[in-house]
Amino acid sequence: FLNIFAGALLAGSGAVFHYFFQNPLAESGILGLSASATFGAVVSKFILTSLGFSSAFIFSSLNISAFFSALIAGFLLCTVSAFSKSKTAIILLFGIALGNFCSAFSSVIILSKSKDFSGIYSWILGSFSGRGWKELKFILIPGISSVIMMIFLSSPLDLMITGEKSAKTLGLNVHIFKILVLFSVSMSTSCAVCAGGTINFVGIIAPHLLRIFSKKLSFSAKFLVPASMISGAILVILADTIARTIFSPQEIPAGIIMSFLGAPFFVSLILKKGNFKS
């Protein structure tokens, strides 16, 4: 069930960000939220290992660290949003810089203490192996809350498609709306990372698959956000199944499968023109 839940959270957050930033390439992984969550887990393990805590205690602390690290990243994005005078491009660039910083810092720690991270390395790459009811109980309430928030915010997202000035004219408080969007996506991303580590591209692929296979339909955010959650859940299930069976009995992280699928998909979107109104 964790792979279903993680896929739905990642795809839903990706669909929200597509409309929020008016950019088909925006998703929680690119904006640094996933990297921030992983960074929190890596730093936590490094500190607790150095202090001599037991492996069982360290492992149970990783979820908490990853969860709150992503929320802190979301808070930083909200702060930038509050001072950016409604310019979403600034938030996007800040998120990219934040993600690169967190990834670089995490890599330095992992390389310097490679033996200490051998037990969670597959999870960092995006794996559901060894994850179970304990993780599900931890993320269930915040995960469901973020799903409800993203669905609730999908209607105002349709107003953003015409631009922030038009949305303000129609009565939308853009500043508060930005904070709610960033908070809900940060919470959903942190839950997804707790469930299966860093799995990128789900938030890009799932919404676009719906557009590819249903070109004749008019996709409003009100429809696309919940539909993407279903698409994302199916996508992660397939990736996890392939990861478990392709080199059986050896299992590889599902995040690697998603990267193999997502990288060419991402490039094709970059080369394709007219995805969104600029």
matplotlib code that plots the C-alpha trace (Angstrom):
import matplotlib.pyplot as plt

x = [0.0, 3.0, 3.8, 0.2, 0.1, 3.5, 2.6, -0.6, 1.1, 3.9, 1.6, -0.9, 1.8, 3.2, -0.2, -0.7, 2.7, 2.1, -0.8, 0.7, 3.9, 2.3, 5.2, 4.9, 8.4, 7.7, 7.4, 8.5, 11.7, 12.9, 11.9, 14.1, 11.5, 12.4, 16.1, 15.4, 13.6, 16.5, 19.0, 17.2, 17.4, 21.1, 22.0, 20.0, 21.7, 25.1, 24.6, 23.0, 25.6, 28.4, 26.8, 26.6, 22.9, 21.5, 20.6, 17.0, 16.7, 18.4, 16.2, 13.0, 14.3, 14.8, 11.1, 10.8, 13.9, 12.8, 9.3, 10.3, 13.2, 10.7, 8.4, 11.3, 12.0, 8.4, 8.5, 11.5, 9.6, 6.7, 8.9, 10.4, 6.9, 5.8, 8.7, 8.7, 5.8, 3.8, 6.6, 6.4, 9.7, 11.6, 10.1, 11.0, 14.6, 15.0, 13.6, 16.0, 19.0, 17.8, 17.5, 21.0, 22.5, 20.8, 21.8, 25.4, 25.5, 23.9, 26.4, 29.4, 28.1, 27.3, 30.7, 32.6, 30.6, 29.8, 29.8, 27.3, 24.8, 25.0, 21.8, 19.6, 21.3, 18.6, 15.9, 17.7, 17.6, 13.8, 12.9, 10.0, 12.0, 11.8, 9.1, 5.8, 3.0, 5.2, 5.9, 2.3, 1.0, 3.5, 2.4, -1.3, -2.8, -0.5, -0.7, -4.5, -4.6, -2.3, -4.5, -7.6, -5.8, -4.6, -8.0, -9.6, -7.0, -7.5, -10.5, -8.6, -5.7, -7.9, -8.0, -4.1, -4.0, -5.0, -2.3, -1.9, -3.4, -6.5, -6.8, -6.6, -9.3, -11.5, -11.1, -8.3, -5.9, -2.7, -0.3, -2.4, -3.1, 0.7, 1.4, -1.4, -0.1, 3.5, 2.5, 0.3, 2.8, 5.7, 3.7, 2.7, 6.3, 7.7, 5.2, 6.2, 9.9, 9.2, 7.3, 9.8, 12.7, 13.5, 11.4, 11.6, 9.6, 6.3, 4.9, 5.9, 4.9, 1.6, -0.3, 1.2, 0.1, -3.4, -3.1, -1.4, -4.1, -7.1, -6.2, -9.9, -10.7, -10.4, -8.2, -9.0, -7.0, -10.2, -10.1, -6.4, -5.2, -7.3, -6.9, -3.1, -3.2, -4.7, -2.3, 0.7, -0.3, -0.5, 2.8, 4.7, 3.1, 4.4, 7.9, 8.1, 6.9, 9.6, 12.2, 11.3, 11.2, 13.6, 16.7, 15.0, 15.8, 17.9, 15.8, 16.7, 15.2, 12.0, 13.5, 16.0, 13.3, 11.5, 14.6, 15.1, 11.5, 11.5, 14.7, 13.8, 10.2, 11.6, 13.8, 10.9, 8.9, 11.7, 11.9, 8.2, 6.7, 3.4, 2.8, 1.6, 0.9, 4.1]
y = [0.0, 2.4, 2.4, 3.3, 6.1, 7.5, 7.5, 9.3, 11.9, 12.6, 12.8, 15.0, 17.4, 17.4, 18.3, 21.1, 22.5, 22.4, 24.8, 26.8, 27.6, 27.4, 25.1, 21.5, 20.7, 21.8, 19.1, 18.5, 16.8, 19.6, 22.2, 20.6, 19.2, 15.5, 16.4, 18.3, 15.4, 13.0, 15.6, 15.6, 11.8, 11.7, 14.4, 12.8, 9.4, 11.0, 12.9, 9.9, 7.5, 9.8, 10.0, 6.2, 5.6, 2.2, 1.2, 0.6, 4.1, 5.7, 3.9, 5.0, 8.6, 8.8, 9.2, 12.1, 13.8, 13.4, 14.6, 17.8, 18.6, 18.7, 20.9, 23.3, 23.5, 24.2, 27.0, 28.5, 28.4, 30.1, 32.8, 33.5, 33.5, 36.2, 38.5, 37.8, 40.0, 37.1, 36.1, 32.3, 32.2, 33.3, 30.5, 28.0, 29.1, 29.2, 25.6, 24.4, 26.0, 24.5, 21.0, 21.1, 22.4, 19.6, 16.9, 18.1, 18.2, 14.7, 13.3, 14.6, 13.0, 9.7, 9.5, 10.3, 7.7, 5.2, 2.2, 3.8, 4.5, 1.0, 0.0, 2.8, 3.4, 1.6, 3.6, 6.9, 5.8, 5.2, 1.8, 0.3, -2.7, -3.0, -0.4, -1.4, -0.6, 1.5, 4.0, 3.9, 4.7, 7.6, 9.2, 8.2, 11.3, 14.0, 12.2, 12.1, 15.7, 16.8, 14.9, 16.7, 20.1, 19.5, 18.5, 21.5, 23.9, 22.5, 24.8, 28.0, 26.7, 27.0, 30.8, 30.9, 29.6, 33.1, 34.8, 36.1, 39.5, 38.0, 35.6, 38.6, 40.4, 37.3, 37.5, 35.0, 36.0, 35.0, 35.2, 33.0, 30.7, 30.3, 29.4, 26.8, 25.2, 25.1, 23.7, 21.0, 19.9, 20.0, 17.8, 15.3, 15.1, 14.5, 11.7, 10.2, 10.3, 8.6, 5.9, 5.1, 7.5, 9.8, 8.8, 11.5, 12.3, 10.8, 14.3, 15.0, 11.8, 11.0, 14.3, 14.3, 10.7, 11.7, 14.5, 12.2, 9.5, 11.9, 14.8, 15.5, 16.2, 19.6, 19.1, 21.6, 21.4, 20.3, 17.1, 16.7, 16.7, 13.7, 11.9, 12.3, 10.8, 7.6, 7.7, 8.2, 5.3, 2.9, 4.2, 3.6, 0.2, -0.7, 0.7, -1.1, -4.4, -4.1, -3.2, -6.4, -8.8, -7.6, -9.0, -11.4, -12.5, -9.3, -6.2, -2.7, 0.6, 1.7, 5.2, 3.9, 2.5, 5.9, 7.7, 5.5, 6.2, 9.8, 11.2, 10.7, 11.8, 15.0, 15.7, 15.2, 17.8, 20.3, 19.8, 20.0, 23.5, 24.8, 22.8, 25.8, 29.3, 31.3]
z = [0.0, 0.6, -3.1, -4.0, -1.4, -2.4, -6.1, -5.5, -3.3, -5.8, -8.8, -7.1, -6.0, -9.5, -11.0, -8.5, -9.3, -13.1, -12.7, -9.9, -11.8, -15.3, -16.1, -17.2, -15.8, -12.3, -9.6, -6.0, -7.0, -9.3, -6.7, -4.1, -1.7, -2.2, -1.9, 1.3, 2.8, 1.9, 3.3, 6.6, 6.9, 5.9, 8.4, 11.1, 10.6, 10.4, 13.8, 15.6, 14.3, 15.5, 18.9, 19.2, 19.1, 18.3, 14.7, 15.7, 17.2, 14.2, 11.7, 13.5, 13.5, 9.8, 9.0, 11.4, 10.1, 6.5, 7.2, 9.0, 6.7, 3.7, 5.7, 6.5, 2.8, 2.2, 4.8, 3.1, -0.2, 1.5, 2.9, -0.5, -1.9, 0.6, -0.4, -4.1, -5.0, -6.5, -9.0, -9.3, -11.3, -8.2, -6.2, -8.9, -9.2, -5.4, -5.2, -7.8, -6.0, -2.7, -4.1, -5.6, -2.3, -0.3, -2.8, -2.8, 1.0, 1.3, -1.2, 0.7, 3.9, 2.3, 0.6, 3.8, 5.8, 3.1, 5.5, 7.9, 5.0, 3.4, 5.2, 3.9, 0.6, -1.4, 0.4, -0.5, -4.1, -3.9, -2.6, -0.6, 0.6, 4.3, 4.7, 6.1, 8.6, 10.8, 8.0, 6.9, 10.4, 10.5, 7.2, 7.1, 8.8, 7.2, 3.9, 3.7, 5.0, 2.1, -0.4, 0.8, 0.7, -2.9, -4.1, -2.3, -3.9, -7.4, -8.2, -7.4, -9.5, -12.6, -11.9, -12.0, -15.6, -16.8, -14.7, -11.1, -11.9, -13.4, -10.4, -8.0, -10.0, -9.6, -5.8, -5.1, -2.3, -4.2, -1.2, 1.1, -1.8, -2.5, 1.1, 1.2, -2.1, -0.9, 2.5, 1.1, -1.5, 1.0, 3.3, 0.6, -0.6, 2.9, 3.3, 0.0, 0.8, 4.2, 2.3, -0.4, -0.5, -3.4, -6.4, -9.1, -12.3, -11.0, -10.7, -14.3, -16.0, -14.4, -15.4, -18.9, -19.5, -18.9, -21.5, -24.0, -23.8, -23.6, -25.9, -26.6, -23.0, -21.4, -18.4, -15.6, -12.4, -10.6, -12.7, -13.4, -9.7, -8.5, -11.8, -11.6, -8.1, -9.6, -12.5, -10.2, -8.0, -11.0, -12.3, -9.0, -8.7, -12.1, -11.4, -8.1, -9.7, -12.4, -9.7, -7.8, -10.7, -13.5, -11.7, -9.4, -6.7, -6.4, -6.0, -7.3, -6.1, -7.8, -8.0, -10.5, -12.7, -12.6, -13.5, -16.5, -17.6, -16.5, -18.0, -21.7, -20.9, -19.3, -22.3, -24.7, -22.7, -22.9, -26.7, -27.2, -27.6, -26.5, -23.3, -21.4, -22.0, -21.2]

ax = plt.figure().add_subplot(projection="3d")
ax.plot(x, y, z, "-o")
ax.set_aspect("equal")
plt.show()
